[in-house]
Amino acid sequence: MRESRSVVLKGGVVIDETGERTSDVVVQNGAIAAVGPDLGGDRVIDAGGCVVAPGLVDLHTHLRQPGREEAETVESGARAAALGGFTAVMAMPNTTPAIDSAAVVREVLDLGAVAAVDVYPTGAITVGRHGERLAPMAEMAELGVRLFTDDGCGVQDDRLMRRALEYSTALGVTLAQHCEVASLSEGTHMNEGEWSSRLGIPGQPAEAEELMVMRDLALARLTGARLHFLHLSTRGSVAMVAAAKGGGLTVTAEAAPHHFTLTDTCCGGFDPVFKVHPPLRTADDVAAVKAGLADGTVDAIATDHAPHPPEEKEKPFDQAPPGMLGLEYALALAITELELEIQEVLALLSWRPAAIARIKDRHGGPIAEGRPANICVLDPREEWVIDGSGGASRSSNVPYEGRRVRGRIRHTFVDGEPVVFEGMAQR
């Protein structure tokens, strides 16, 4: 519930898309009541040495509900998101059943209504995510769905994807593509290269991703549609998106933390915790993703938080499902691993993804009077070691165990409610 008494975040450095300044921030009745020096309130929270910023926005969260509640629920995933500084998440549609109808959208909206952060369902492009016929996007759009994807698999049929893009322009929504050509990726479990050969594990070539990026850029040019690329992982993909943007196409892209922090060498011990799709790539690809994040080719960092229960993730490498946890670690990994100023990191995690999701009326906007009080407070200097517990998630498939990182969330406010206080979830 909203904080009815006023709360002042005292002495922090406010960073948003307008710049950086030292200011107090007063929160009351779900909104930012004042920003400026020497402000008072009924309750004072010391933000000295901390950054006060718009809440983070995750474009790519697997909450698993409905259907896979043993791995995650909307409630547990939202709690993990809040601990990571997120105030909004986009719930991916590869649930059971898929989010491919108004009924399932409503179910996720109802579950999200009592969650710790704002949960925005994404809709499937095709019925059941089977890639055979378009889902009823219009009825989902009427409920507020603005991002559609068959995430987990790309739309393989060229003509169907063209129709989907044309339909999306009429509806005013965005399509997000998981770029993976099935005929090249089927039966593969890691990146194709030196390490897949050494380990004897069937590998997925970079071209499986890049061919679909190439096709969809051509279709975006043909249709004039808005297009978003999920979790880019290869040097070639980043280069093609850069060229497309230079040519005036309305395309955006995201990268996941594991694709700028881990390489395919991590698979050397056959530990399924490092199995993910698209797979961990080479050091050269990691460098390209980092460069793309730095120069604006890649617009956002998205967690691709993909929980799996231990009994699934502990299967042999070739049988285990792909996916890693990310919500509680994304900010610290970005601060630690990317050679970027804190404002640039926050842009990648807050206001740029909010713009892609088209939710800047509530999230990612400036810290200014009258704005919704969706805020995170982080200590950019605190060092900590990631453990393998999985935190608030119901799962524990953490690929970063033992890694020392810098930057930690102290507080997260959603509509003025402190859902995280002093690093502890409040609900």
C-alpha positions, 0 to 999 in steps of 0.5 A, spaced: 500 500 500 502 507 499 505 511 504 500 516 506 506 519 511 511 523 507 518 520 506 524 524 504 530 520 501 536 525 504 542 527 501 543 522 495 545 523 488 539 524 483 541 521 477 535 520 471 535 522 464 536 529 465 542 529 468 545 528 475 544 533 481 545 532 489 537 533 492 533 530 497 526 527 494 520 527 498 515 521 497 508 522 499 501 518 497 504 514 491 508 520 488 514 524 488 512 530 492 518 535 491 525 534 489 530 539 492 535 541 497 534 541 505 527 538 504 523 535 510 518 529 511 515 525 516 520 519 515 527 520 513 531 515 510 539 517 509 541 516 502 548 519 503 553 516 498 547 513 494 544 514 488 537 515 487 534 513 480 528 511 477 526 504 478 529 499 473 525 496 467 526 489 465 524 487 458 525 480 459 522 476 465 520 469 465 515 468 471 513 461 469 506 462 471 501 460 469 503 452 469 510 452 472 509 454 479 515 450 481 520 454 478 517 461 479 511 465 480 509 472 479 509 473 486 516 470 487 519 473 481 516 480 482 520 480 489 526 478 486 525 484 481 524 489 487 530 486 490 534 488 484 531 495 483 526 493 478 519 497 479 516 494 472 517 487 469 515 484 462 512 477 463 514 473 457 509 469 454 512 462 454 507 459 460 503 453 460 498 455 457 502 461 453 499 468 454 496 468 447 489 470 449 485 475 453 483 470 458 491 468 460 493 476 459 487 477 464 490 472 469 497 474 469 494 481 470 490 479 476 496 475 479 501 482 478 496 486 481 498 484 488 505 483 486 511 487 489 512 490 482 508 492 476 507 486 472 506 487 464 504 481 460 507 480 453 503 476 448 505 471 443 505 472 436 502 466 434 497 461 437 501 457 442 507 460 440 507 454 435 509 459 429 503 457 425 497 462 425 497 469 428 494 470 435 489 474 437 493 480 438 488 485 437 484 483 443 490 482 447 492 489 445 485 492 448 488 489 455 494 494 454 499 489 451 504 493 447 509 487 446 508 481 442 513 475 442 514 468 441 520 468 446 523 461 446 523 460 439 523 465 433 517 465 428 520 461 422 515 462 417 517 468 413 510 470 410 507 469 417 512 474 420 511 479 415 503 479 416 505 479 423 509 486 422 504 489 418 498 487 423 503 490 429 503 497 425 495 497 425 495 495 432 500 500 434 504 495 438 511 492 437 514 485 435 520 482 439 524 477 436 527 471 439 532 470 433 534 463 432 533 459 425 530 452 428 534 448 422 540 450 424 539 450 432 535 444 433 539 439 437 544 443 439 546 445 446 552 450 446 555 455 441 558 452 435 566 453 436 572 450 439 569 448 446 563 445 443 568 441 439 573 439 445 567 437 449 563 433 444 557 437 445 553 439 438 553 446 437 549 452 435 553 456 430 552 464 430 549 464 423 542 461 427 541 467 430 544 472 425 540 469 419 534 471 422 536 478 424 538 479 417 531 476 415 527 481 420 531 487 418 529 486 411 522 485 413 522 491 418 524 495 412 519 492 407 513 493 412 515 499 416 514 496 423 517 497 429 521 491 431 525 489 437 531 484 438 531 480 444 538 478 447 543 479 442 549 475 443 553 475 436 558 480 433 554 479 427 548 481 430 550 487 433 553 489 427 547 488 423 543 492 428 548 498 428 547 498 420 540 498 420 539 504 425 544 508 421 539 506 415 533 509 419 530 503 421 526 503 427 529 497 431 531 496 438 535 491 441 537 488 448 543 484 451 542 479 457 547 480 463 550 473 461 552 475 454 557 480 456 559 477 462 560 469 461 563 465 455 562 458 452 569 456 456 564 456 462 561 450 459 568 446 460 565 443 466 559 440 463 555 444 468 548 445 466 547 452 469 551 455 464 546 452 458 542 458 455 539 460 449 542 463 445 548 460 448 554 463 451 558 465 445 566 467 444 570 472 448 570 476 441 562 476 441 562 478 448 567 484 447 562 486 441 556 486 445 559 490 450 561 495 445 554 495 442 551 497 449 557 502 450 555 506 443 548 505 443 547 500 438 544 495 443 539 499 447 537 496 453 540 490 458 534 485 459 535 480 464 532 474 461 531 471 468 529 464 466 528 460 473 528 452 473 527 447 479 533 443 481 531 437 479 531 440 471 537 444 471 541 438 474 540 433 469 545 432 464 548 438 460 544 435 453 538 434 457 537 440 462 533 446 460 536 452 458 536 458 462 539 462 468 537 467 473 538 474 473 533 479 476 537 480 483 544 481 479 543 485 473 545 491 476 551 489 479 554 485 473 553 491 469 556 496 474 562 491 475 563 489 468 561 494 463 566 500 463 560 505 463 558 511 468 553 510 472 548 514 468 549 510 462 548 503 466 542 506 469 539 508 462 540 501 459 536 498 465 531 504 466 529 509 462 531 506 455 527 499 456 521 503 459 521 507 452 521 501 448 516 498 453 512 504 452 511 505 460 514 511 461 508 514 464 509 510 470 517 508 470 523 510 467 521 517 467 525 523 471 525 524 478 521 530 478 515 533 482 508 529 480 511 523 477 509 516 480 514 514 486 517 508 482 524 509 485 530 505 486 536 507 491 543 504 490 549 504 493 554 504 487 560 502 491 558 496 496 562 490 494 558 483 495 559 476 493 553 472 489 551 466 492 548 460 489 541 460 493 537 464 488 535 469 492 528 470 492 527 466 486 524 459 487 529 456 483 537 457 484 540 456 477 545 462 478 551 462 473 555 467 477 556 464 484 562 466 487 563 472 483 565 479 486 561 485 484 560 492 486 553 496 487 547 494 491 540 496 492 538 499 498 531 501 497 526 500 492 519 504 492 513 502 487 507 507 487 511 510 494 511 503 497 518 501 500 517 494 497 525 493 499 528 497 505 535 496 507 536 491 502 530 486 505 524 485 501 518 487 505 513 483 501 
